[in-house]
Amino acid sequence: MTFQPYPTRAGWIALAAGLVLATVAILMLNIVLDPPGPPQFFQAVVAFLVALGLALMAIYWAIAGLTLRYHLNRNGIVIQWGVAQQFIPFEHIIKIVPGHTLSDLPTFRGVNFIGLRFGRGELPGFRLLRFRSTALVGHSLLVITDRASYVISPQQPEAFIKAWQARQSLGPTQDWPEGISRRWPFDTPLFNDALALWLIGLSAALLLVLLGLISLTYSALPAALPIHFDSLGRADRIAPKLFLFTLPVAGAIVWVVNLVFGGILYRREQIGAYLLWGSTIVTMICLWVALFTITGA
């Protein structure tokens, strides 16, 4: 039995935003492929990457909002959104609490976009709250298990509770583990490793901001810059300011190489992969130091 969530325009608005950003990314890609000059090329690269990243994020939340469903059968409850499914077996469910009966409002941390609420929260007397809803807590249900509390918002909460009660006595046909199941490639260990994603993402962010800063300040820089200093701190090598773009280019090469080899190493030795990705962050910091040293910032 499938229950729809309370209606929200979040999915359609996110989809529209994603399509607009994708159009901007395509326009920037055209400039990248035929740039007026080197500075414009790197500026277009930054704009393309930012627009592409935001477009993918918007499309992801559009899919999540448009596909959010609550499935209920004799094995348990399945919360479905996008390529993910949250399985909650009946034997783990302690009770289902209507949100309007709560005396206190829970805290919330996560995405709250035009009614679409995905994230976590806390409420005294309850385990960690996981929000997968499109309505306020007063119009939602809290599915309480011995591991977590799931905040859902079926459009017919009373019918949902009755359907759950009617299936409790039937007995399960399958043994479900409580947890999230994702489709490939999002089901791979790397995509579910928060530390790995933080290391990779932070190094990528440092690289992108470095490229963006150089692109934005390029026109204000002098035509020639010192790139090497002697033991007395005097510049003994001068290069055109276009040289600055070798910093993000070198960083991009290091990032890609370490990403690939770290991914290969991750299957055998996770600590080694963490160290390799961590060294990428150190490399980006060194490139930032080099930029400030050259420009005198």
C-alpha positions as a Markdown table, in Angstrom:
| # | Residue | x | y | z |
|---|---|---|---|---|
| 1 | Met | 0.0 | 0.0 | 0.0 |
| 2 | Thr | 1.4 | 3.4 | -1.0 |
| 3 | Phe | 0.8 | 6.7 | 0.7 |
| 4 | Gln | 1.5 | 10.0 | -1.0 |
| 5 | Pro | 3.1 | 12.8 | 1.1 |
| 6 | Tyr | 1.4 | 16.2 | 1.6 |
| 7 | Pro | 1.7 | 18.1 | -1.7 |
| 8 | Thr | 4.5 | 20.6 | -2.1 |
| 9 | Arg | 5.9 | 22.6 | -5.0 |
| 10 | Ala | 9.5 | 22.0 | -3.8 |
| 11 | Gly | 10.2 | 19.3 | -6.4 |
| 12 | Trp | 9.0 | 21.3 | -9.4 |
| 13 | Ile | 10.7 | 24.5 | -8.3 |
| 14 | Ala | 14.0 | 22.7 | -7.7 |
| 15 | Leu | 13.6 | 21.1 | -11.2 |
| 16 | Ala | 13.1 | 24.5 | -12.8 |
| 17 | Ala | 16.1 | 25.9 | -11.0 |
| 18 | Gly | 18.1 | 22.9 | -12.1 |
| 19 | Leu | 17.2 | 23.3 | -15.7 |
| 20 | Val | 18.1 | 27.0 | -15.6 |
| 21 | Leu | 21.4 | 26.3 | -14.0 |
| 22 | Ala | 22.1 | 23.5 | -16.5 |
| 23 | Thr | 21.5 | 26.1 | -19.3 |
| 24 | Val | 24.0 | 28.5 | -17.7 |
| 25 | Ala | 26.5 | 25.6 | -17.5 |
| 26 | Ile | 26.0 | 24.9 | -21.2 |
| 27 | Leu | 26.6 | 28.5 | -22.0 |
| 28 | Met | 29.7 | 28.6 | -19.9 |
| 29 | Leu | 30.9 | 25.4 | -21.6 |
| 30 | Asn | 30.6 | 27.1 | -25.0 |
| 31 | Ile | 33.0 | 29.8 | -23.7 |
| 32 | Val | 35.4 | 27.2 | -22.3 |
| 33 | Leu | 35.5 | 25.5 | -25.7 |
| 34 | Asp | 36.1 | 28.8 | -27.6 |
| 35 | Pro | 37.5 | 31.4 | -25.1 |
| 36 | Pro | 38.4 | 35.0 | -26.1 |
| 37 | Gly | 41.6 | 34.6 | -24.0 |
| 38 | Pro | 43.3 | 32.7 | -21.2 |
| 39 | Pro | 41.7 | 34.7 | -18.3 |
| 40 | Gln | 38.2 | 34.3 | -19.8 |
| 41 | Phe | 38.9 | 30.6 | -20.2 |
| 42 | Phe | 39.6 | 30.1 | -16.5 |
| 43 | Gln | 36.7 | 32.4 | -15.5 |
| 44 | Ala | 34.4 | 30.3 | -17.7 |
| 45 | Val | 35.7 | 27.1 | -16.1 |
| 46 | Val | 34.9 | 28.4 | -12.6 |
| 47 | Ala | 31.4 | 29.5 | -13.7 |
| 48 | Phe | 30.8 | 26.2 | -15.5 |
| 49 | Leu | 31.8 | 24.1 | -12.5 |
| 50 | Val | 29.7 | 26.2 | -10.1 |
| 51 | Ala | 26.7 | 26.1 | -12.3 |
| 52 | Leu | 27.0 | 22.4 | -13.0 |
| 53 | Gly | 27.4 | 21.6 | -9.3 |
| 54 | Leu | 24.3 | 23.7 | -8.3 |
| 55 | Ala | 22.3 | 22.2 | -11.2 |
| 56 | Leu | 23.1 | 18.7 | -10.1 |
| 57 | Met | 22.2 | 19.6 | -6.5 |
| 58 | Ala | 18.9 | 21.1 | -7.6 |
| 59 | Ile | 18.0 | 18.2 | -9.8 |
| 60 | Tyr | 18.8 | 15.7 | -7.0 |
| 61 | Trp | 16.4 | 17.5 | -4.6 |
| 62 | Ala | 13.8 | 17.8 | -7.4 |
| 63 | Ile | 13.9 | 14.0 | -7.8 |
| 64 | Ala | 13.8 | 13.5 | -4.0 |
| 65 | Gly | 10.8 | 15.8 | -3.7 |
| 66 | Leu | 8.9 | 14.4 | -6.7 |
| 67 | Thr | 9.5 | 10.7 | -5.8 |
| 68 | Leu | 9.0 | 10.8 | -2.0 |
| 69 | Arg | 6.6 | 8.0 | -1.1 |
| 70 | Tyr | 5.7 | 5.9 | 1.9 |
| 71 | His | 5.1 | 2.2 | 1.2 |
| 72 | Leu | 3.6 | -0.1 | 3.8 |
| 73 | Asn | 3.3 | -3.9 | 3.6 |
| 74 | Arg | 3.3 | -6.8 | 6.0 |
| 75 | Asn | 7.1 | -6.6 | 6.3 |
| 76 | Gly | 7.3 | -3.0 | 7.4 |
| 77 | Ile | 7.5 | 0.6 | 6.1 |
| 78 | Val | 9.6 | 1.8 | 3.2 |
| 79 | Ile | 10.3 | 5.5 | 2.7 |
| 80 | Gln | 11.4 | 6.0 | -0.9 |
| 81 | Trp | 13.0 | 9.1 | -2.4 |
| 82 | Gly | 15.1 | 9.2 | -5.6 |
| 83 | Val | 17.5 | 6.2 | -5.7 |
| 84 | Ala | 17.3 | 5.6 | -1.9 |
| 85 | Gln | 14.9 | 3.5 | 0.2 |
| 86 | Gln | 14.7 | 3.5 | 4.0 |
| 87 | Phe | 13.5 | 0.1 | 5.3 |
| 88 | Ile | 11.8 | 0.0 | 8.7 |
| 89 | Pro | 10.8 | -3.6 | 9.7 |
| 90 | Phe | 7.6 | -4.0 | 11.7 |
| 91 | Glu | 9.4 | -5.8 | 14.5 |
| 92 | His | 11.6 | -2.7 | 15.1 |
| 93 | Ile | 8.6 | -0.3 | 15.4 |
| 94 | Ile | 7.7 | 0.5 | 19.0 |
| 95 | Lys | 4.9 | 2.9 | 18.2 |
| 96 | Ile | 3.7 | 5.6 | 15.8 |
| 97 | Val | 3.1 | 9.0 | 17.4 |
| 98 | Pro | 1.0 | 11.7 | 15.7 |
| 99 | Gly | 2.9 | 14.9 | 15.6 |
| 100 | His | 0.0 | 17.0 | 16.9 |
| 101 | Thr | 0.2 | 15.1 | 20.3 |
| 102 | Leu | 3.7 | 16.3 | 21.0 |
| 103 | Ser | 4.1 | 18.9 | 23.8 |
| 104 | Asp | 7.4 | 20.2 | 22.5 |
| 105 | Leu | 8.7 | 20.9 | 19.0 |
| 106 | Pro | 11.8 | 19.1 | 17.8 |
| 107 | Thr | 14.9 | 20.8 | 16.6 |
| 108 | Phe | 15.8 | 20.4 | 12.9 |
| 109 | Arg | 19.0 | 20.5 | 10.9 |
| 110 | Gly | 19.0 | 19.8 | 7.2 |
| 111 | Val | 17.3 | 20.8 | 4.0 |
| 112 | Asn | 14.0 | 22.8 | 4.4 |
| 113 | Phe | 13.0 | 23.9 | 1.0 |
| 114 | Ile | 9.4 | 25.1 | 0.5 |
| 115 | Gly | 8.0 | 22.4 | 2.7 |
| 116 | Leu | 10.4 | 19.6 | 1.8 |
| 117 | Arg | 12.2 | 18.6 | 5.0 |
| 118 | Phe | 15.2 | 16.2 | 4.8 |
| 119 | Gly | 17.5 | 16.1 | 7.8 |
| 120 | Arg | 17.9 | 15.3 | 11.4 |
| 121 | Gly | 16.6 | 16.6 | 14.7 |
| 122 | Glu | 16.3 | 16.1 | 18.4 |
| 123 | Leu | 13.4 | 15.9 | 20.8 |
| 124 | Pro | 13.6 | 15.1 | 24.5 |
| 125 | Gly | 12.4 | 11.5 | 25.2 |
| 126 | Phe | 13.0 | 10.4 | 21.6 |
| 127 | Arg | 15.9 | 8.9 | 19.7 |
| 128 | Leu | 17.6 | 10.8 | 16.9 |
| 129 | Leu | 14.9 | 12.2 | 14.5 |
| 130 | Arg | 15.3 | 11.6 | 10.8 |
| 131 | Phe | 13.0 | 13.9 | 8.7 |
| 132 | Arg | 11.6 | 12.6 | 5.4 |
| 133 | Ser | 8.5 | 14.8 | 5.2 |
| 134 | Thr | 6.7 | 17.6 | 3.4 |
| 135 | Ala | 4.7 | 19.0 | 6.2 |
| 136 | Leu | 5.2 | 20.6 | 9.7 |
| 137 | Val | 5.6 | 18.2 | 12.6 |
| 138 | Gly | 2.0 | 18.9 | 13.7 |
| 139 | His | 0.8 | 17.3 | 10.5 |
| 140 | Ser | 3.4 | 14.5 | 10.5 |
| 141 | Leu | 3.8 | 11.1 | 12.1 |
| 142 | Leu | 6.8 | 9.9 | 14.2 |
| 143 | Val | 7.7 | 6.2 | 13.6 |
| 144 | Ile | 9.5 | 5.2 | 16.7 |
| 145 | Thr | 12.0 | 2.3 | 16.6 |
| 146 | Asp | 14.7 | 1.2 | 19.0 |
| 147 | Arg | 17.3 | 2.9 | 16.8 |
| 148 | Ala | 15.8 | 6.1 | 15.6 |
| 149 | Ser | 12.6 | 8.1 | 15.1 |
| 150 | Tyr | 11.4 | 8.8 | 11.5 |
| 151 | Val | 9.3 | 11.9 | 10.8 |
| 152 | Ile | 7.0 | 11.2 | 7.8 |
| 153 | Ser | 4.0 | 13.0 | 6.4 |
| 154 | Pro | 1.5 | 10.8 | 4.6 |
| 155 | Gln | -1.4 | 12.8 | 3.3 |
| 156 | Gln | -3.8 | 10.5 | 5.2 |
| 157 | Pro | -2.1 | 10.0 | 8.6 |
| 158 | Glu | -5.1 | 8.3 | 10.2 |
| 159 | Ala | -5.4 | 5.8 | 7.3 |
| 160 | Phe | -1.7 | 5.1 | 7.5 |
| 161 | Ile | -1.9 | 4.2 | 11.2 |
| 162 | Lys | -4.9 | 2.0 | 10.6 |
| 163 | Ala | -3.1 | 0.2 | 7.8 |
| 164 | Trp | 0.0 | -0.3 | 10.0 |
| 165 | Gln | -2.2 | -1.7 | 12.8 |
| 166 | Ala | -4.0 | -4.1 | 10.4 |
| 167 | Arg | -0.8 | -5.6 | 9.1 |
| 168 | Gln | 0.9 | -6.1 | 12.5 |
| 169 | Ser | -0.8 | -9.5 | 13.1 |
| 170 | Leu | -0.1 | -10.8 | 9.6 |
| 171 | Gly | 3.6 | -11.6 | 10.2 |
| 172 | Pro | 6.5 | -10.8 | 7.8 |
| 173 | Thr | 7.4 | -12.7 | 4.7 |
| 174 | Gln | 10.9 | -11.3 | 4.5 |
| 175 | Asp | 13.5 | -10.4 | 7.1 |
| 176 | Trp | 14.4 | -6.7 | 6.6 |
| 177 | Pro | 17.3 | -5.0 | 8.2 |
| 178 | Glu | 16.6 | -1.4 | 9.4 |
| 179 | Gly | 18.6 | 0.9 | 7.2 |
| 180 | Ile | 19.0 | 2.7 | 3.9 |
| 181 | Ser | 19.4 | 0.9 | 0.6 |
| 182 | Arg | 20.7 | 2.8 | -2.4 |
| 183 | Arg | 21.1 | 2.0 | -6.1 |
| 184 | Trp | 24.5 | 1.8 | -7.8 |
| 185 | Pro | 26.8 | 3.7 | -7.6 |
| 186 | Phe | 25.4 | 5.3 | -4.5 |
| 187 | Asp | 25.5 | 1.9 | -2.7 |
| 188 | Thr | 29.3 | 1.6 | -2.8 |
| 189 | Pro | 31.2 | 2.0 | 0.4 |
| 190 | Leu | 32.9 | 5.2 | -0.8 |
| 191 | Phe | 29.7 | 7.0 | -1.3 |
| 192 | Asn | 28.6 | 6.2 | 2.2 |
| 193 | Asp | 31.9 | 7.1 | 3.9 |
| 194 | Ala | 31.5 | 10.6 | 5.4 |
| 195 | Leu | 35.2 | 11.1 | 6.1 |
| 196 | Ala | 36.2 | 10.2 | 2.5 |
| 197 | Leu | 33.6 | 12.5 | 1.0 |
| 198 | Trp | 34.7 | 15.4 | 3.3 |
| 199 | Leu | 38.4 | 15.0 | 2.4 |
| 200 | Ile | 37.6 | 14.8 | -1.3 |
| 201 | Gly | 35.1 | 17.6 | -1.2 |
| 202 | Leu | 37.2 | 20.0 | 0.9 |
| 203 | Ser | 40.2 | 19.6 | -1.5 |
| 204 | Ala | 37.9 | 20.2 | -4.5 |
| 205 | Ala | 36.4 | 23.3 | -2.8 |
| 206 | Leu | 39.9 | 24.7 | -2.0 |
| 207 | Leu | 40.9 | 24.2 | -5.6 |
| 208 | Leu | 37.8 | 25.8 | -7.1 |
| 209 | Val | 38.0 | 28.8 | -4.8 |
| 210 | Leu | 41.7 | 29.2 | -5.7 |
| 211 | Leu | 40.8 | 29.2 | -9.4 |
| 212 | Gly | 37.9 | 31.6 | -8.8 |
| 213 | Leu | 40.0 | 34.1 | -6.8 |
| 214 | Ile | 42.7 | 34.2 | -9.5 |
| 215 | Ser | 40.1 | 34.7 | -12.2 |
| 216 | Leu | 38.3 | 37.5 | -10.3 |
| 217 | Thr | 41.5 | 39.4 | -9.4 |
| 218 | Tyr | 43.4 | 38.8 | -12.6 |
| 219 | Ser | 42.6 | 42.1 | -14.3 |
| 220 | Ala | 43.7 | 44.1 | -11.2 |
| 221 | Leu | 47.1 | 42.4 | -11.0 |
| 222 | Pro | 50.3 | 43.9 | -12.5 |
| 223 | Ala | 51.4 | 42.5 | -15.9 |
| 224 | Ala | 54.5 | 40.8 | -14.3 |
| 225 | Leu | 54.9 | 39.1 | -10.9 |
| 226 | Pro | 57.8 | 37.8 | -8.9 |
| 227 | Ile | 57.7 | 34.0 | -8.8 |
| 228 | His | 61.0 | 33.3 | -7.0 |
| 229 | Phe | 63.0 | 35.0 | -4.3 |
| 230 | Asp | 66.6 | 34.7 | -3.3 |
| 231 | Ser | 67.9 | 34.1 | 0.2 |
| 232 | Leu | 67.6 | 37.8 | 1.0 |
| 233 | Gly | 64.0 | 37.9 | 0.0 |
| 234 | Arg | 64.6 | 39.7 | -3.2 |
| 235 | Ala | 62.8 | 38.7 | -6.4 |
| 236 | Asp | 65.2 | 37.0 | -8.8 |
| 237 | Arg | 62.6 | 35.6 | -11.3 |
| 238 | Ile | 59.8 | 37.5 | -12.9 |
| 239 | Ala | 56.9 | 36.0 | -15.0 |
| 240 | Pro | 53.8 | 37.2 | -16.7 |
| 241 | Lys | 50.7 | 37.2 | -14.4 |
| 242 | Leu | 49.3 | 34.5 | -16.6 |
| 243 | Phe | 51.7 | 32.2 | -14.7 |
| 244 | Leu | 49.3 | 32.3 | -11.8 |
| 245 | Phe | 47.0 | 29.9 | -13.6 |
| 246 | Thr | 49.6 | 27.2 | -13.4 |
| 247 | Leu | 48.8 | 26.9 | -9.7 |
| 248 | Pro | 45.2 | 25.7 | -10.1 |
| 249 | Val | 46.2 | 23.6 | -13.1 |
| 250 | Ala | 48.9 | 21.8 | -11.0 |
| 251 | Gly | 46.3 | 21.5 | -8.2 |
| 252 | Ala | 43.8 | 19.9 | -10.6 |
| 253 | Ile | 46.3 | 17.4 | -11.8 |
| 254 | Val | 47.2 | 16.4 | -8.2 |
| 255 | Trp | 43.5 | 16.2 | -7.3 |
| 256 | Val | 42.6 | 13.9 | -10.1 |
| 257 | Val | 45.6 | 11.7 | -9.7 |
| 258 | Asn | 45.1 | 11.3 | -5.9 |
| 259 | Leu | 41.4 | 10.8 | -6.4 |
| 260 | Val | 41.9 | 7.9 | -8.8 |
| 261 | Phe | 44.7 | 6.2 | -6.9 |
| 262 | Gly | 42.9 | 6.9 | -3.6 |
| 263 | Gly | 39.9 | 5.2 | -5.0 |
| 264 | Ile | 41.9 | 2.1 | -6.0 |
| 265 | Leu | 43.7 | 2.1 | -2.6 |
| 266 | Tyr | 40.4 | 2.5 | -0.7 |
| 267 | Arg | 39.4 | -1.1 | -1.6 |
| 268 | Arg | 42.4 | -2.5 | 0.2 |
| 269 | Glu | 43.5 | 0.0 | 2.7 |
| 270 | Gln | 41.2 | 2.8 | 3.8 |
| 271 | Ile | 43.7 | 4.6 | 6.0 |
| 272 | Gly | 46.1 | 4.9 | 3.1 |
| 273 | Ala | 43.4 | 6.4 | 1.0 |
| 274 | Tyr | 42.5 | 8.9 | 3.7 |
| 275 | Leu | 46.2 | 9.9 | 4.0 |
| 276 | Leu | 46.4 | 10.3 | 0.2 |
| 277 | Trp | 43.3 | 12.5 | 0.0 |
| 278 | Gly | 44.4 | 14.4 | 3.1 |
| 279 | Ser | 47.7 | 15.1 | 1.3 |
| 280 | Thr | 45.7 | 16.7 | -1.5 |
| 281 | Ile | 44.3 | 19.2 | 1.0 |
| 282 | Val | 47.9 | 20.0 | 2.1 |
| 283 | Thr | 48.9 | 20.5 | -1.5 |
| 284 | Met | 46.0 | 22.9 | -2.0 |
| 285 | Ile | 47.0 | 24.9 | 1.1 |
| 286 | Cys | 50.6 | 25.1 | -0.3 |
| 287 | Leu | 49.2 | 26.5 | -3.6 |
| 288 | Trp | 47.3 | 29.1 | -1.6 |
| 289 | Val | 50.4 | 30.1 | 0.2 |
| 290 | Ala | 52.2 | 30.3 | -3.1 |
| 291 | Leu | 49.5 | 32.6 | -4.5 |
| 292 | Phe | 49.6 | 34.9 | -1.5 |
| 293 | Thr | 53.5 | 35.0 | -1.7 |
| 294 | Ile | 53.5 | 35.8 | -5.4 |
| 295 | Thr | 50.8 | 38.5 | -5.3 |
| 296 | Gly | 51.9 | 39.9 | -2.0 |
| 297 | Ala | 48.4 | 39.6 | -0.6 |
